[in-house]
């Protein structure tokens, strides 16, 4: 799976997180940014699917 985040979006999310050094040896900031970006994409996709379903159900 490839994560394709624009530098602008990355910085927006980085400012929201702004954490100290990770105590577990991973880049916590980058990990959180990737997770938040993917969740946002999934939410957008889900909203579109729900809207489509509503339109289909209203035709019946």
SVG drawing of the C-alpha trace seen along z (x, -y; Angstrom):
<svg xmlns="http://www.w3.org/2000/svg" viewBox="-40 -23 54 25">
<polyline fill="none" stroke="black" stroke-width="0.4" points="0.0,0.0 1.4,-3.4 0.7,-6.5 0.7,-9.5 0.5,-12.7 1.3,-16.1 3.9,-18.1 1.3,-20.7 -1.1,-18.1 1.8,-16.5 2.7,-19.8 -0.9,-20.5 -1.2,-17.2 2.3,-17.5 1.3,-20.8 -1.8,-19.2 0.3,-16.4 3.5,-18.1 4.9,-15.5 8.2,-15.1 10.6,-12.3 9.0,-8.9 10.0,-6.7 9.3,-3.5 11.9,-4.0 9.5,-4.8 8.7,-8.1 5.5,-8.7 4.7,-11.9 5.0,-10.3 3.0,-7.3 0.2,-9.4 0.1,-11.6 -0.2,-8.5 -3.0,-7.1 -4.9,-10.4 -4.6,-10.9 -5.8,-7.4 -8.7,-7.8 -9.7,-11.0 -9.6,-9.4 -11.7,-6.5 -14.2,-8.9 -14.6,-10.8 -15.1,-7.6 -17.6,-6.3 -19.6,-9.6 -19.7,-9.3 -20.9,-5.7 -23.6,-6.6 -24.8,-9.4 -25.0,-7.0 -26.9,-4.5 -29.4,-7.2 -30.0,-8.2 -30.5,-4.5 -32.9,-3.9 -34.9,-7.0 -35.5,-5.7 -37.2,-2.6"/>
</svg>
